[in-house]
Amino acid sequence: MTGHQYIQRSNGAVMDERLIGDCWIATLYGSLREHAPYLFRVCTQARMSALAAVMVFDLPGKIRGASVIRKMAMEMGVSFEECLETPASFVSARQLFERRIDYASFRPMPVREDVVVSPADARVLVGSLRETDLLFIKEKFFTTAELFGTQAARWMPVFGDGDFSIFRLTPDKYHYNHTPVSGVVVDVFEVDGCYHSCNPGAVMAFGAPYSKNKRVVTIMDTDVPGGTGVGKVAMIEVVALMIGRIEQCYSAGERYSDPIPVAPGLILKRGQPKSLYRPGSSTDILLFERGRIRFSADLEQNRRRTDVQSRFSIGLGQSAVETELRVREEIACRS
């Protein structure tokens, strides 16, 4: 397989990504999928994904201890300085994966209330569902109607010709999702599905995996008092290989205090913790109504760069370069 690169937003550097389990993913989505489709389906079902998560994040962690976990954290680039728990409290890979951080200090948020922020520490692609040159990107990553499952007839007229952003969380990332906008929840529902990998090679090989994987859809109306004022926003949290579940645990107070389930009628405040992936790699998708937001210029420019080696670009035959950013950073503003 070819390499994969992305752009670091903070300094504009082109970075090489070390894709975990790349050879295994290549086998699963290559020869196994082609020659043993039944086994391929088994490997991407809930039970197998859960078993893989236990093997990677639980069983080895029981015998590793704090010193080995600290070494693992160093290799992953995890900063204990930003964590709420002390380094000695981490004794398993799962605890490291589900870490909590002092996001107010280490993930500052724009003061302007008309700004949409990133829901996660992730690598992002942005685009429009109505532009011809981006249509192939959308169709490769997801089929819009399928994203909403049985609720497609209700929400496709709202988001079908709008804008989108795709946030890919790698296993080393902080895995709490935060609310990208302020508004009221008008709908939230789960769509059943598989547990496909979000490795770039797997995405290109399988096609539209995000609309086939299990996911939670939250629809927010931001045109309310105290809202961000960018219309309705769909936040779609997508599981991937080794993700056990998406735990909805919104906290309106300081840090992670008094978490509650996300439900219709709940008022969400921008930048607050909303949910937690348990554990593995995963993806967030934001959908916006047409004409309501304008993406940050650097995200648009980075996506079109031709001097960066992206597996997405190779698979699509056009530039599709990700930008790495942090949760609560600006990604768009009110149009």
C-alpha positions in Angstrom: 0.0 0.0 0.0 1.1 3.6 -0.6 1.7 6.0 2.3 -0.8 8.5 3.7 -0.1 12.1 4.5 -2.1 15.0 6.1 -1.6 18.6 6.9 -1.0 19.8 10.5 -3.2 22.9 10.9 -1.1 24.5 13.6 2.0 24.9 11.5 1.1 23.9 7.9 3.5 20.9 8.0 2.9 17.9 5.8 2.9 14.8 8.1 3.3 11.1 7.4 0.6 9.0 9.2 1.6 5.6 10.7 -1.5 3.5 10.0 -2.0 1.0 12.8 -2.7 -2.6 11.6 -2.2 -1.5 7.9 -1.2 -5.0 6.7 -4.1 -6.7 8.4 -6.5 -4.1 7.0 -5.1 -4.6 3.5 -5.7 -8.4 3.8 -9.2 -8.0 5.3 -10.4 -5.5 2.6 -8.4 -7.1 -0.2 -8.0 -10.9 -0.6 -10.3 -11.9 2.3 -13.2 -9.7 1.1 -12.8 -11.0 -2.5 -12.2 -14.7 -1.8 -13.9 -15.3 1.5 -16.9 -12.9 1.7 -18.6 -14.8 4.5 -15.5 -14.5 6.7 -15.2 -10.9 5.8 -18.8 -10.3 7.0 -18.0 -12.1 10.2 -15.0 -9.9 10.9 -17.0 -6.7 10.5 -19.8 -7.7 12.8 -20.4 -6.5 16.4 -19.2 -9.6 18.2 -15.9 -9.8 16.3 -15.3 -6.1 16.8 -16.0 -6.3 20.5 -13.7 -9.3 20.8 -10.9 -7.4 19.0 -11.4 -4.5 21.4 -11.1 -6.7 24.4 -7.9 -8.3 23.1 -6.3 -5.0 22.3 -7.5 -2.7 25.0 -8.4 -4.9 28.0 -6.5 -8.2 28.3 -3.0 -6.9 27.6 -3.7 -3.9 29.8 -4.3 -6.0 32.9 -0.6 -7.1 33.0 1.1 -3.9 31.6 1.0 -1.6 34.6 1.5 2.1 34.9 5.1 2.2 33.7 4.3 0.4 30.4 1.2 2.5 29.8 3.3 5.7 30.3 5.7 4.4 27.6 2.7 3.6 25.3 1.4 7.1 25.9 4.8 8.6 24.9 4.8 6.6 21.7 1.2 7.7 20.9 2.1 11.4 21.7 -0.4 11.6 24.6 0.3 14.5 26.9 -0.3 13.6 30.6 -0.1 17.3 31.3 -3.5 17.9 29.8 -5.1 14.9 31.4 -7.3 15.3 34.5 -6.1 12.0 36.0 -2.5 11.5 37.2 -0.1 9.3 35.1 0.0 6.6 37.8 -3.8 6.1 37.5 -3.5 4.8 34.0 -2.8 1.0 34.1 -4.6 -0.2 30.9 -4.9 0.7 27.3 -8.6 1.3 27.7 -8.1 3.8 30.4 -5.6 5.7 28.2 -8.0 5.6 25.3 -10.9 6.9 27.4 -8.8 9.7 29.1 -10.4 13.0 30.1 -8.6 16.3 29.6 -8.7 19.8 30.9 -10.2 21.0 27.6 -10.9 24.6 28.9 -7.1 25.1 29.2 -5.7 22.9 26.5 -8.5 23.1 23.8 -9.5 26.8 23.9 -12.6 27.8 21.9 -13.3 30.9 19.8 -15.2 33.6 21.6 -17.4 34.5 18.6 -20.8 32.8 19.0 -21.4 32.5 15.2 -18.5 30.0 14.9 -18.9 26.3 14.4 -16.2 24.2 16.2 -14.6 20.8 15.6 -16.3 18.0 17.5 -13.1 16.1 18.1 -9.4 15.9 17.9 -9.3 14.5 14.3 -8.3 14.8 10.7 -11.0 16.5 8.7 -12.2 16.8 5.1 -14.8 19.5 4.2 -17.0 19.9 1.1 -20.4 20.5 -0.4 -23.0 17.9 -1.4 -24.0 20.0 -4.4 -20.6 20.7 -6.1 -19.9 18.3 -9.0 -16.1 18.2 -8.2 -16.9 17.0 -4.7 -19.7 14.6 -5.5 -17.2 11.7 -5.9 -15.8 12.3 -2.4 -19.3 12.3 -0.9 -20.4 9.1 -2.7 -17.1 7.3 -1.8 -17.4 8.1 1.9 -21.1 7.9 2.4 -24.5 7.8 0.7 -26.4 10.7 2.2 -29.9 9.1 2.4 -28.5 5.9 3.9 -26.8 7.9 6.7 -30.3 8.7 8.2 -31.6 5.1 7.9 -35.4 5.0 8.2 -35.5 8.8 8.9 -34.2 9.7 5.5 -37.5 11.0 4.2 -37.6 13.5 7.0 -34.1 14.8 6.9 -32.9 14.5 3.3 -34.9 17.5 2.2 -33.1 19.5 4.9 -29.5 18.4 4.4 -29.5 16.8 0.9 -27.9 19.7 -0.9 -26.0 21.2 2.0 -22.3 21.1 3.2 -20.5 18.4 5.1 -17.3 17.7 7.1 -15.8 14.3 7.9 -13.7 14.0 11.1 -11.5 10.8 11.3 -10.4 10.0 14.8 -7.3 7.7 15.0 -6.8 5.3 17.9 -4.3 7.6 19.6 -6.7 10.6 19.8 -8.7 12.0 22.7 -12.1 10.2 22.1 -14.7 12.4 23.7 -16.9 14.2 21.2 -17.9 17.8 21.9 -20.9 19.7 20.6 -19.9 21.8 17.5 -22.8 24.3 17.9 -25.2 25.6 20.5 -28.9 24.7 20.0 -31.7 22.4 20.9 -31.9 18.7 20.1 -34.9 18.1 17.8 -34.2 14.4 17.1 -31.7 11.7 18.1 -31.7 8.1 16.9 -29.5 5.1 16.3 -29.0 3.4 13.0 -27.8 -0.2 13.1 -25.0 -1.4 11.0 -21.5 -3.0 10.7 -18.1 -2.2 12.2 -15.9 -1.4 9.2 -12.5 0.1 9.6 -12.0 3.8 8.9 -8.4 3.2 7.8 -8.1 5.2 4.5 -7.2 2.1 2.6 -10.3 0.3 3.8 -12.5 3.3 3.1 -11.3 3.4 -0.5 -11.6 -0.3 -1.0 -15.1 -0.7 0.4 -16.9 2.5 -0.6 -19.4 4.5 1.5 -18.6 2.7 4.8 -19.9 5.5 7.0 -23.4 5.0 5.8 -23.1 1.2 6.4 -21.6 1.3 9.9 -23.6 1.5 13.2 -24.1 5.2 14.0 -25.9 7.7 16.2 -27.6 10.7 14.5 -28.3 13.9 16.5 -30.2 16.8 14.8 -29.8 20.2 16.4 -31.7 23.4 15.7 -29.3 26.4 16.2 -31.9 29.1 15.2 -33.0 29.4 18.8 -32.3 32.0 21.6 -28.6 31.5 22.5 -28.0 29.3 19.5 -25.2 29.5 17.0 -27.6 30.6 14.3 -26.5 28.3 11.4 -29.8 26.5 10.9 -30.2 22.8 11.5 -27.0 20.7 12.0 -26.8 16.9 11.9 -24.0 15.3 13.9 -23.5 11.7 13.0 -21.2 9.6 15.2 -20.0 6.5 13.4 -18.5 3.4 15.0 -15.6 1.6 13.5 -13.6 -1.6 14.1 -13.0 -2.2 17.8 -15.5 0.5 18.9 -17.8 -1.1 21.4 -20.4 1.6 21.6 -21.0 5.3 21.6 -22.0 6.5 25.0 -24.1 9.7 25.0 -22.9 11.6 28.1 -23.6 15.3 27.6 -22.3 17.6 30.4 -23.3 21.3 30.6 -21.3 22.1 33.6 -17.5 22.3 34.2 -15.5 19.6 32.7 -17.4 16.3 32.7 -19.7 16.9 35.6 -23.2 15.4 35.9 -23.4 13.7 32.4 -26.9 13.0 31.0 -28.2 11.2 27.9 -28.9 13.3 24.8 -32.6 13.5 24.1 -35.0 15.7 22.1 -35.6 19.0 23.9 -32.2 19.1 25.5 -30.4 22.4 25.0 -26.7 21.9 24.0 -24.0 24.4 24.6 -21.2 24.6 22.1 -17.9 23.0 23.1 -19.2 20.8 25.9 -18.6 17.1 26.1 -21.4 15.2 24.3 -20.3 11.6 23.9 -17.5 9.0 24.2 -16.3 6.4 21.8 -15.4 3.1 23.6 -12.7 2.4 22.1 -10.8 2.2 18.8 -10.9 4.5 15.7 -14.0 6.2 14.7 -15.6 9.0 12.6 -17.8 12.1 13.1 -19.8 13.6 10.2 -21.4 17.1 10.3 -24.1 18.0 7.8 -25.3 21.6 7.4 -28.2 23.2 5.6 -27.4 24.8 2.2 -26.0 28.4 2.5 -25.9 28.6 6.3 -22.1 28.2 6.9 -18.8 29.1 5.3 -15.9 26.7 6.0 -12.6 28.1 7.1 -10.4 29.0 4.1 -7.4 26.9 5.1 -9.5 23.7 5.3 -10.8 24.3 1.8 -7.4 25.1 0.5 -5.7 22.1 2.1 -8.2 19.7 0.7 -7.3 20.7 -2.9 -3.5 20.5 -2.5 -1.8 18.2 -5.0 1.7 18.0 -3.3 0.4 15.8 -0.5 0.2 12.0 -0.8 -3.3 11.1 0.4 -4.8 7.6 -0.1 -8.1 9.4 -0.5 -6.8 11.4 -3.4 -5.5 8.2 -5.0 -8.8 6.4 -4.5 -10.8 9.3 -5.9 -8.6 10.5 -8.7 -8.7 14.0 -7.3 -7.2 15.9 -4.4 -8.7 15.0 -1.0 -6.2 16.0 1.7 -7.1 16.0 5.4 -6.2 18.7 7.9 -5.4 17.7 11.5 -7.0 19.9 14.1 -8.2 19.9 17.7 -11.5 19.7 19.3 -13.2 23.1 19.8 -11.1 24.8 17.0 -13.0 26.9 14.4 -14.1 25.0 11.3 -16.7 27.3 9.9 -18.7 30.5 10.6 -22.2 31.7 9.9 -22.7 32.6 6.3 
